[in-house]
Amino acid sequence: MKHKDGKLIIEKNSRVVPLTVLLVVLCAFSFYLGKVYCPEKDRIVANGIGKAVESSKAAVHVPLQVKSVSFPECGIDYQDYTPCTDPNRWRKYDVHRLTFMERHCPPLFERKECLVPPPDGYKVPIKWPTSKNECWYRNVPYDWINKQKSNQHWLQKEGEKFRFPGGGTMFPNGVGAYVDLMQDLIPGMKDGTVRTAIDTGCGVASWGGDLLDRGILTVSLAPRDNHEAQVQFALERGIPAILGIISTQRLPFPSNSFDMAHCSRCLIPWTEFGGIYLLEVHRILRPGGFWVLSGPPVNYENRWRGWNTTIEDQKSDYEKLQELLTTMCFKLYDKKDDIAVWQKSSDNNCYKQLDSVDIYPPKCDDGTEPDSAWYTPLRPCVVIPNKKRKLALPSLPKWPERLHSAPERVADVRGGSDGSFKHDDSKWKVRAKHYKKLLPAIGTDKIRNVMDMNTLYGGFAASVIDAPLWVMNVVSSYAENTLAVVYDRGLIGTYHDWCEAFSTYPRTYDLLHADGLFTSESHRCDMKFVLLEMDRILRPNGYAIIRESSFYTDAVATLAKGMKWSCRKEDTEYGVEKEKLLICQKKLWYSKQSS
């Protein structure tokens, strides 16, 4: 090669291969290798049940076709099957810190491809608000709590029903009197300041149920138990609840989200293991939020005999707890009888004390993502709130104003802004109006427990806020983190990966809403397993609204028919061809094995 007059000249006799020729040869060789090592049969197939999608153009214009299938019934012993918290698999996992009770999903080859049957004698659940106080015994046929906790009045079996008198270990005079005392200690519970709460170790969720009447929306949390079925009772009553336990993994919620956290003698060892459980409460509690504890070691001066311990031991436990809370920037807010209330500091200057090497627990390093909460290990460190964000409880509008106010954290979402939030809010008002025309049951006592399976900002939940229902807003663990925005506007939700089973019992939701779920997750999840999971958690006679691209709607309808669902295709509110609605209802059927 020679340069002449600034130009590149290639000599005729040069042995150097021109770059363009080399590229052509390499491309041809890689194409040959692709044919050898990636034959036609190994191409990625859409959901494993249809033909390979040749191009994005084909995906838009040619609907996915699947063969008709009829799913068999699971055995009657699967009536309360919770795949990722299955007691039959607990012995495979460590008992340390109750690790075996955390999520452990079965591998793909162990997944069930059958329909979970209802219990023998199952009836359509009692309607809200009557259901808050009673449910059919045959729907949750467990006597363990009734026998073991009869003196605490959690529930009582009367004929064909369980009744819930609102009792509990720490509220013998009823949950109403207990919450009245709590409101006296925390005035913000009365004026809309406190809107979202979490109850760890919730029992049958009587505390969360009482707060609903006071405008406070609670996530009741309890692990899967081989006897108690606490979460199942809660959801049968129409009270928000989810399976979960503070053990070795973070809870599936964003940081700085709940306005209040509560533990009523839930027996969580708060000061053990370096206080790691309390550090998780600190992470999910909003600055200025309240942590309420009733039971040991509160009121140890008068209660130590009833707790079968010594006054010295209880005093020591209380002092350890107080010291740990002070280090985490909690202050004792108020205390009366068996209830103590601490408030998380709204002033980040408090955390400067953690800069000392002699202080435990330390600050979390900058590499720790505070909102990472899907199979994220607990860490023995303090998550410091972002001082650039107005996360503190006093900084937020009170309920219900905060529902339609664009939270500051919307700017943390890629493409998020006040404008995009308001657009989403107004869009869902139009969509919800259309949904109610297509499904008049929305807004009636036929629908109480609702899940939005693939939400953005909680727009669907906000649009039906005046209906007698509540919505569990689900944000994909693989999507943009918008769940913090959901909580900032006074709604509740959880992270989840729809390639796995949800943390709930069968037959716990009246309505499932899926907006573009298959479009967004089809590259990772087999469509049939997502639909089978929807069938597992949907109540008999319950509904599903599936909003999907035209590419998927026919395939979903075909599979839904094999699950004994009846579906009809409808236009969206704007009547566009590229997107359709499926309005489905699950049939009530009984196992062939039941009597």
Wavefront OBJ file of the C-alpha trace (Angstrom):
o trace
v 0.000 0.000 0.000
v 1.191 3.500 -0.806
v -0.192 6.904 -0.114
v -0.245 9.242 -3.106
v -1.767 12.680 -3.018
v -3.502 11.793 0.201
v -5.257 8.765 -1.297
v -4.938 5.110 -0.370
v -3.638 3.043 -3.301
v -3.592 -0.781 -3.305
v -0.882 -2.253 -5.474
v -1.961 -4.957 -7.877
v 0.681 -7.408 -6.670
v 0.116 -6.767 -2.955
v -0.348 -9.866 -0.828
v -2.396 -7.959 1.783
v -6.040 -9.029 1.660
v -8.354 -6.029 1.373
v -10.482 -5.435 4.475
v -13.750 -5.699 2.563
v -12.819 -9.101 1.137
v -11.857 -10.328 4.599
v -15.209 -9.249 6.015
v -17.116 -11.041 3.273
v -15.195 -14.254 3.939
v -15.816 -14.048 7.682
v -19.530 -13.408 7.229
v -19.880 -16.368 4.874
v -17.989 -18.599 7.303
v -20.144 -17.553 10.281
v -23.300 -18.189 8.231
v -22.019 -21.689 7.487
v -21.317 -22.322 11.165
v -24.789 -21.072 12.055
v -26.356 -23.646 9.733
v -24.203 -26.379 11.212
v -24.616 -25.634 14.905
v -28.056 -23.970 14.934
v -30.289 -26.168 12.765
v -33.910 -25.309 12.133
v -35.278 -27.497 14.909
v -33.320 -25.562 17.573
v -34.731 -22.138 16.801
v -36.508 -20.331 19.604
v -40.203 -21.191 19.405
v -42.788 -18.771 20.748
v -43.772 -20.162 24.153
v -42.801 -23.645 23.053
v -46.226 -24.267 21.523
v -46.338 -22.468 18.199
v -44.346 -22.020 15.017
v -41.127 -20.072 15.028
v -41.625 -16.338 14.610
v -39.673 -15.468 11.479
v -39.725 -11.710 11.928
v -41.294 -8.886 13.875
v -43.472 -8.186 10.839
v -44.908 -11.694 10.977
v -45.508 -11.315 14.722
v -47.709 -8.293 14.083
v -49.810 -9.570 11.179
v -49.983 -13.342 11.654
v -51.682 -14.410 14.930
v -49.988 -17.121 16.934
v -51.690 -20.473 16.397
v -51.746 -23.215 19.025
v -53.379 -26.603 19.142
v -56.404 -27.193 21.343
v -55.539 -28.857 24.625
v -57.567 -30.138 27.557
v -55.657 -29.875 30.834
v -56.272 -32.749 33.287
v -57.299 -32.290 36.912
v -54.670 -32.404 39.634
v -55.270 -34.865 42.459
v -57.545 -33.771 45.293
v -54.464 -33.577 47.560
v -53.357 -30.559 45.495
v -56.366 -28.461 46.511
v -54.116 -26.025 48.446
v -51.010 -26.383 46.296
v -48.530 -23.513 46.587
v -45.684 -24.544 44.248
v -42.945 -22.256 45.560
v -43.782 -22.764 49.253
v -44.692 -26.434 49.226
v -44.457 -28.137 52.658
v -43.774 -31.444 50.884
v -40.411 -30.038 49.762
v -39.381 -28.330 53.019
v -37.069 -31.140 54.106
v -34.793 -30.309 51.176
v -33.868 -26.949 52.681
v -32.076 -25.582 55.724
v -33.960 -25.034 58.981
v -31.596 -22.216 59.991
v -33.580 -18.977 60.264
v -36.564 -20.874 58.798
v -34.995 -20.792 55.344
v -37.185 -23.733 54.289
v -40.281 -21.499 54.514
v -38.963 -19.034 51.918
v -39.658 -19.322 48.184
v -38.171 -22.468 46.640
v -39.829 -23.040 43.265
v -39.795 -26.466 41.627
v -37.602 -26.976 38.541
v -39.206 -26.962 35.121
v -39.439 -30.755 34.873
v -41.461 -30.857 38.122
v -44.048 -28.257 37.128
v -47.637 -29.405 37.205
v -49.646 -29.155 33.993
v -53.005 -29.759 35.621
v -55.919 -27.805 37.088
v -55.973 -27.432 40.868
v -59.364 -28.635 42.193
v -61.399 -26.901 44.901
v -61.983 -28.671 48.230
v -64.886 -31.068 48.567
v -68.002 -28.992 49.255
v -66.494 -25.695 48.069
v -68.978 -22.842 47.756
v -68.798 -19.451 46.086
v -67.205 -17.190 48.754
v -69.382 -14.971 50.921
v -69.550 -11.434 49.558
v -67.844 -8.382 51.000
v -68.324 -6.825 53.543
v -70.019 -9.805 55.244
v -66.968 -11.920 54.362
v -64.805 -9.852 56.700
v -66.513 -11.553 59.628
v -67.311 -15.020 58.273
v -66.425 -17.564 55.597
v -67.501 -21.050 54.545
v -65.736 -23.768 56.517
v -65.482 -26.027 53.439
v -63.572 -23.348 51.520
v -60.760 -23.345 54.112
v -61.320 -26.643 55.949
v -58.766 -26.284 58.743
v -59.519 -26.702 62.452
v -55.995 -26.254 63.814
v -56.288 -22.542 64.615
v -59.773 -23.033 65.999
v -58.515 -25.711 68.387
v -55.116 -24.264 69.303
v -56.079 -20.569 69.444
v -59.642 -20.852 70.737
v -58.843 -18.818 73.856
v -57.537 -15.970 71.664
v -60.691 -15.729 69.536
v -58.967 -15.581 66.163
v -61.825 -17.542 64.672
v -64.657 -19.834 65.775
v -66.330 -22.656 63.908
v -70.105 -22.407 63.966
v -71.965 -24.939 61.824
v -70.893 -24.588 58.196
v -68.987 -21.348 58.793
v -65.923 -19.902 60.436
v -66.588 -16.622 62.214
v -63.888 -14.022 62.939
v -64.616 -12.158 66.186
v -61.509 -9.966 65.795
v -59.533 -11.379 68.676
v -55.808 -11.863 69.004
v -53.061 -12.534 71.486
v -52.474 -8.853 72.199
v -56.039 -7.611 71.747
v -58.330 -9.696 73.983
v -60.932 -6.907 73.883
v -61.124 -7.112 70.101
v -59.109 -5.628 67.286
v -61.261 -2.474 67.198
v -60.287 -1.454 70.725
v -56.653 -2.317 69.952
v -56.558 -0.062 66.877
v -58.398 2.704 68.744
v -55.531 2.784 71.246
v -53.024 2.767 68.403
v -54.749 5.740 66.774
v -54.505 7.641 70.048
v -50.753 7.080 69.926
v -50.435 7.892 66.182
v -52.785 10.768 65.206
v -51.595 10.465 61.590
v -53.703 7.320 61.277
v -56.843 9.495 61.389
v -56.121 12.296 58.906
v -54.808 10.465 55.821
v -51.120 10.816 56.690
v -50.743 7.053 57.160
v -52.087 5.168 54.137
v -50.029 1.985 53.535
v -49.047 -0.565 56.176
v -47.483 -4.001 56.478
v -48.373 -6.547 59.147
v -45.607 -9.115 59.701
v -46.923 -12.341 61.193
v -50.486 -11.327 60.452
v -52.497 -14.246 61.870
v -55.846 -14.204 60.084
v -55.323 -10.487 59.194
v -57.850 -9.006 61.628
v -55.612 -5.945 62.125
v -55.418 -5.276 58.384
v -59.145 -5.886 58.043
v -59.990 -3.315 60.698
v -57.708 -0.715 59.103
v -59.592 -0.965 55.797
v -62.528 0.814 57.419
v -60.141 3.558 58.518
v -58.732 4.238 55.034
v -55.433 2.395 55.597
v -54.432 -0.311 53.101
v -52.390 -3.132 54.634
v -50.301 -5.946 53.191
v -50.772 -8.808 55.656
v -47.749 -11.109 55.573
v -47.356 -14.645 56.922
v -45.485 -17.774 55.814
v -47.065 -20.913 54.425
v -47.902 -23.113 57.384
v -48.821 -26.751 57.277
v -51.671 -26.132 59.734
v -52.750 -22.514 60.033
v -53.291 -21.328 56.435
v -53.319 -17.752 57.766
v -52.978 -16.040 54.398
v -55.691 -18.232 52.904
v -58.087 -17.195 55.673
v -57.207 -13.538 55.109
v -57.869 -13.646 51.372
v -61.039 -15.701 51.828
v -62.236 -12.838 54.025
v -61.406 -10.287 51.303
v -58.397 -8.765 53.084
v -55.079 -8.112 51.230
v -52.445 -10.714 52.116
v -49.427 -12.471 50.658
v -47.256 -15.444 51.595
v -43.876 -14.370 52.896
v -41.377 -14.461 55.731
v -38.415 -12.356 56.818
v -35.627 -14.922 56.751
v -32.572 -14.702 54.478
v -34.047 -12.803 51.500
v -35.422 -9.292 51.227
v -39.178 -8.937 51.115
v -40.469 -8.244 47.556
v -41.129 -4.539 48.139
v -39.208 -1.362 47.272
v -37.353 0.666 49.875
v -38.976 3.572 51.719
v -42.525 2.552 50.810
v -44.727 1.612 53.759
v -46.030 4.345 56.034
v -46.388 1.946 58.949
v -45.146 -1.521 59.936
v -46.745 -3.640 62.645
v -45.912 -6.738 64.654
v -48.316 -8.087 67.258
v -46.499 -10.834 69.176
v -45.326 -12.237 65.861
v -42.362 -13.828 67.688
v -39.775 -12.516 65.223
v -36.387 -12.391 67.032
v -35.743 -8.757 66.203
v -32.405 -8.398 67.966
v -30.896 -11.731 66.914
v -28.569 -12.315 63.927
v -27.270 -8.769 64.214
v -30.767 -7.278 64.006
v -31.042 -8.249 60.345
v -34.852 -8.613 60.453
v -35.267 -5.119 61.859
v -32.894 -3.798 59.213
v -35.305 -5.118 56.579
v -38.218 -3.327 58.264
v -36.068 -0.180 58.246
v -35.436 -0.611 54.489
v -39.096 -0.854 53.473
v -40.384 1.745 55.951
v -40.682 5.308 54.706
v -38.741 8.086 56.511
v -41.114 9.466 59.106
v -42.959 6.149 59.111
v -43.971 4.242 62.219
v -42.975 0.827 63.547
v -45.497 -0.571 66.013
v -44.681 -3.458 68.332
v -47.003 -5.095 70.820
v -45.995 -8.088 72.857
v -42.614 -9.102 74.255
v -40.638 -7.217 75.437
v -42.995 -4.209 75.523
v -44.581 -3.666 78.957
v -42.237 -6.262 80.421
v -42.673 -4.728 83.892
v -46.233 -6.062 84.042
v -46.187 -8.841 81.472
v -43.106 -10.948 82.178
v -45.030 -13.595 84.114
v -47.515 -14.091 81.297
v -44.646 -14.623 78.885
v -43.157 -17.422 81.008
v -39.850 -15.643 81.487
v -38.029 -13.496 84.025
v -38.270 -9.752 84.378
v -34.481 -9.496 84.026
v -34.532 -11.306 80.675
v -37.349 -9.152 79.331
v -35.678 -5.962 80.531
v -32.469 -7.014 78.778
v -34.361 -7.763 75.554
v -36.076 -4.377 75.657
v -32.810 -2.520 76.211
v -31.164 -4.375 73.309
v -34.106 -3.525 71.081
v -34.069 0.126 72.061
v -30.312 0.384 71.468
v -30.581 -1.235 68.037
v -33.464 1.001 66.998
v -31.610 4.118 68.129
v -28.602 3.142 66.000
v -30.946 2.761 62.996
v -32.278 6.296 63.581
v -35.590 5.295 65.135
v -36.964 7.297 68.064
v -39.512 6.104 70.597
v -42.609 8.017 69.503
v -45.077 6.908 72.177
v -45.901 3.983 74.409
v -48.928 2.841 76.346
v -49.842 -0.472 77.927
v -48.719 -3.258 75.544
v -48.109 -1.026 72.515
v -44.873 0.806 71.693
v -44.425 3.047 68.650
v -41.100 4.075 67.117
v -40.692 6.573 64.253
v -38.025 6.350 61.567
v -36.084 9.595 61.307
v -36.788 11.972 58.418
v -33.430 13.669 58.944
v -30.554 11.979 57.131
v -28.054 13.739 59.373
v -28.848 11.103 61.970
v -27.068 8.497 59.843
v -23.732 10.308 60.113
v -23.170 8.416 63.358
v -22.798 5.262 61.247
v -19.581 6.608 59.735
v -17.781 5.495 62.866
v -16.051 2.125 62.542
v -17.193 1.221 66.056
v -20.911 1.504 65.253
v -23.049 -1.480 64.289
v -24.841 -1.875 61.974
v -22.855 0.058 59.343
v -24.180 1.918 56.311
v -24.776 -0.132 53.191
v -22.176 0.624 50.540
v -23.100 2.547 47.408
v -23.215 -0.667 45.377
v -26.256 -1.939 47.252
v -29.405 -1.212 45.269
v -32.035 -0.312 47.907
v -34.984 -1.415 45.739
v -33.489 -4.734 44.624
v -35.839 -7.174 46.305
v -36.347 -10.302 44.229
v -34.209 -13.130 45.626
v -31.900 -10.484 47.061
v -30.077 -11.630 50.232
v -30.561 -9.657 53.424
v -27.461 -7.706 54.353
v -26.438 -6.567 57.851
v -26.302 -2.884 56.977
v -28.520 0.202 57.042
v -30.068 1.399 53.757
v -29.821 5.193 53.799
v -32.774 7.045 52.205
v -31.981 9.211 49.197
v -31.906 12.732 50.604
v -32.538 14.152 47.127
v -35.997 12.575 47.049
v -39.006 13.688 49.050
v -39.704 10.263 50.535
v -40.594 11.306 54.071
v -44.154 10.805 55.224
v -44.679 14.496 56.089
v -43.558 15.467 52.559
v -46.256 13.446 50.792
v -49.782 14.675 50.126
v -52.302 13.107 52.470
v -54.702 10.445 51.301
v -56.612 10.633 48.985
v -54.777 13.572 47.341
v -51.628 11.506 46.924
v -53.451 9.016 44.662
v -53.378 11.348 41.641
v -50.268 13.389 42.511
v -47.158 12.547 40.493
v -44.598 11.208 42.999
v -41.049 12.505 42.815
v -39.752 8.947 42.317
v -41.418 8.773 38.907
v -38.314 10.574 37.623
v -36.225 7.533 38.633
v -38.056 5.448 36.015
v -36.568 5.401 32.533
v -38.808 7.662 30.470
v -40.771 8.622 33.568
v -41.962 12.161 34.219
v -44.887 14.070 35.658
v -46.321 14.178 32.158
v -46.078 10.422 31.587
v -47.657 9.799 34.997
v -50.603 12.087 34.305
v -51.050 10.589 30.851
v -51.142 7.089 32.347
v -53.607 8.249 34.996
v -56.024 9.757 32.466
v -55.628 6.800 30.091
v -56.767 4.346 32.745
v -59.858 6.376 33.549
v -60.968 5.840 29.950
v -59.991 2.161 29.980
v -61.758 1.431 33.285
v -64.971 2.986 31.985
v -64.776 0.667 28.972
v -64.017 -2.356 31.172
v -67.118 -1.727 33.274
v -69.259 -1.780 30.145
v -67.773 -5.119 29.099
v -67.771 -6.580 32.624
v -70.581 -5.036 34.715
v -69.494 -7.136 37.729
v -66.743 -4.561 38.372
v -68.014 -2.327 41.133
v -70.405 -4.928 42.547
v -70.015 -7.405 45.415
v -69.028 -10.106 42.903
v -65.464 -8.768 42.730
v -63.401 -8.089 45.849
v -59.810 -9.389 45.488
v -58.167 -8.035 42.331
v -54.678 -8.392 40.878
v -53.117 -6.194 38.196
v -50.507 -8.643 36.935
v -48.344 -6.263 34.909
v -48.833 -2.716 36.120
v -46.854 0.426 35.371
v -47.867 3.100 37.875
v -50.945 1.414 39.336
v -53.249 3.257 36.934
v -55.856 0.487 36.776
v -56.034 0.301 40.585
v -56.417 4.064 40.834
v -59.215 4.063 38.247
v -61.359 1.637 40.300
v -60.546 3.096 43.713
v -64.197 3.876 44.462
v -65.333 0.275 43.879
v -65.637 -2.123 46.883
v -62.398 -3.912 45.979
v -58.652 -3.771 46.507
v -55.860 -4.344 43.973
v -52.522 -6.121 44.328
v -50.266 -4.321 41.834
v -47.556 -6.582 40.426
v -44.393 -5.241 38.775
v -42.215 -7.704 36.910
v -38.834 -8.323 38.503
v -37.411 -7.902 34.980
v -39.211 -4.640 34.181
v -38.528 -1.034 35.068
v -38.865 -0.499 38.811
v -42.145 1.413 39.019
v -43.395 -0.211 42.221
v -42.007 2.630 44.340
v -44.321 4.991 42.442
v -47.251 2.676 43.178
v -46.557 2.912 46.906
v -45.939 6.657 46.821
v -49.458 7.185 45.527
v -50.952 5.133 48.389
v -51.438 1.771 46.680
v -49.919 -1.642 47.430
v -48.118 -4.216 45.309
v -45.208 -6.615 44.980
v -42.396 -7.642 42.680
v -42.844 -10.961 40.902
v -41.474 -13.085 38.067
v -44.367 -14.672 36.143
v -42.131 -17.536 35.058
v -42.765 -18.741 38.625
v -45.817 -19.276 40.831
v -47.209 -16.344 42.798
v -46.953 -16.282 46.611
v -50.559 -17.061 47.383
v -52.949 -19.959 47.869
v -55.267 -21.288 45.162
v -58.652 -19.595 44.654
v -57.728 -16.255 46.206
v -58.547 -13.633 43.525
v -61.869 -12.644 41.943
v -60.377 -10.723 39.020
v -57.036 -10.915 37.247
v -56.054 -8.090 34.917
v -53.160 -8.662 32.511
v -52.101 -5.772 30.291
v -49.567 -6.900 27.682
v -48.216 -9.604 29.976
v -47.594 -12.191 27.244
v -46.080 -9.624 24.916
v -43.578 -8.526 27.553
v -42.760 -11.952 29.029
v -43.166 -14.410 26.115
v -39.410 -14.472 25.463
v -38.887 -15.920 28.949
v -42.047 -17.755 30.000
v -44.104 -20.550 28.456
v -47.590 -19.158 27.933
v -49.352 -22.279 29.186
v -47.597 -22.155 32.571
v -48.568 -18.508 33.058
v -52.189 -19.347 32.265
v -52.176 -22.401 34.536
v -50.895 -20.183 37.344
v -53.678 -17.714 36.638
v -56.155 -20.579 36.877
v -54.651 -21.716 40.182
v -55.062 -18.372 41.925
v -58.393 -17.391 40.346
v -61.554 -18.245 42.246
v -64.218 -20.403 40.568
v -66.633 -18.062 38.749
v -63.879 -15.421 38.859
v -62.931 -13.241 35.896
v -59.858 -12.373 33.857
v -59.387 -9.321 31.635
v -56.520 -10.047 29.258
v -55.411 -7.065 27.201
v -53.058 -8.296 24.513
v -51.710 -7.761 21.045
v -53.719 -9.436 18.312
v -50.784 -11.812 17.877
v -51.555 -13.569 21.181
v -55.288 -13.254 21.847
v -56.449 -16.283 19.827
v -53.745 -18.497 21.310
v -54.643 -17.400 24.847
v -58.331 -18.066 24.164
v -57.534 -21.561 22.879
v -55.524 -22.480 25.972
v -58.106 -20.865 28.267
v -60.789 -23.112 26.800
v -58.702 -26.111 27.811
v -58.768 -24.777 31.398
v -62.597 -24.737 31.402
v -62.730 -20.956 30.968
v -65.218 -19.228 28.744
v -63.766 -16.248 26.866
v -64.992 -13.696 24.399
v -62.942 -11.315 22.316
v -63.755 -7.615 22.485
v -62.392 -4.430 20.997
v -60.442 -2.005 23.153
v -61.891 1.404 23.954
v -60.390 2.768 20.720
v -61.228 -0.216 18.524
v -57.714 -0.682 17.127
v -56.906 -3.957 15.391
v -53.419 -4.418 16.808
v -54.759 -4.859 20.355
v -57.742 -6.835 21.670
v -59.409 -7.718 24.957
v -60.332 -11.168 26.218
v -63.049 -11.204 28.861
v -62.918 -14.621 30.525
v -64.682 -16.417 33.351
v -63.465 -19.504 35.167
v -65.990 -22.298 35.535
v -66.876 -23.760 38.944
v -66.160 -27.474 38.794
v -65.510 -30.234 41.321
v -62.913 -32.977 41.351
v -63.970 -36.397 40.188
v -62.369 -37.688 43.387
v -64.539 -35.607 45.740
v -67.630 -36.982 47.396
l 1 2 3 4 5 6 7 8 9 10 11 12 13 14 15 16 17 18 19 20 21 22 23 24 25 26 27 28 29 30 31 32 33 34 35 36 37 38 39 40 41 42 43 44 45 46 47 48 49 50 51 52 53 54 55 56 57 58 59 60 61 62 63 64 65 66 67 68 69 70 71 72 73 74 75 76 77 78 79 80 81 82 83 84 85 86 87 88 89 90 91 92 93 94 95 96 97 98 99 100 101 102 103 104 105 106 107 108 109 110 111 112 113 114 115 116 117 118 119 120 121 122 123 124 125 126 127 128 129 130 131 132 133 134 135 136 137 138 139 140 141 142 143 144 145 146 147 148 149 150 151 152 153 154 155 156 157 158 159 160 161 162 163 164 165 166 167 168 169 170 171 172 173 174 175 176 177 178 179 180 181 182 183 184 185 186 187 188 189 190 191 192 193 194 195 196 197 198 199 200 201 202 203 204 205 206 207 208 209 210 211 212 213 214 215 216 217 218 219 220 221 222 223 224 225 226 227 228 229 230 231 232 233 234 235 236 237 238 239 240 241 242 243 244 245 246 247 248 249 250 251 252 253 254 255 256 257 258 259 260 261 262 263 264 265 266 267 268 269 270 271 272 273 274 275 276 277 278 279 280 281 282 283 284 285 286 287 288 289 290 291 292 293 294 295 296 297 298 299 300 301 302 303 304 305 306 307 308 309 310 311 312 313 314 315 316 317 318 319 320 321 322 323 324 325 326 327 328 329 330 331 332 333 334 335 336 337 338 339 340 341 342 343 344 345 346 347 348 349 350 351 352 353 354 355 356 357 358 359 360 361 362 363 364 365 366 367 368 369 370 371 372 373 374 375 376 377 378 379 380 381 382 383 384 385 386 387 388 389 390 391 392 393 394 395 396 397 398 399 400 401 402 403 404 405 406 407 408 409 410 411 412 413 414 415 416 417 418 419 420 421 422 423 424 425 426 427 428 429 430 431 432 433 434 435 436 437 438 439 440 441 442 443 444 445 446 447 448 449 450 451 452 453 454 455 456 457 458 459 460 461 462 463 464 465 466 467 468 469 470 471 472 473 474 475 476 477 478 479 480 481 482 483 484 485 486 487 488 489 490 491 492 493 494 495 496 497 498 499 500 501 502 503 504 505 506 507 508 509 510 511 512 513 514 515 516 517 518 519 520 521 522 523 524 525 526 527 528 529 530 531 532 533 534 535 536 537 538 539 540 541 542 543 544 545 546 547 548 549 550 551 552 553 554 555 556 557 558 559 560 561 562 563 564 565 566 567 568 569 570 571 572 573 574 575 576 577 578 579 580 581 582 583 584 585 586 587 588 589 590 591 592 593 594 595
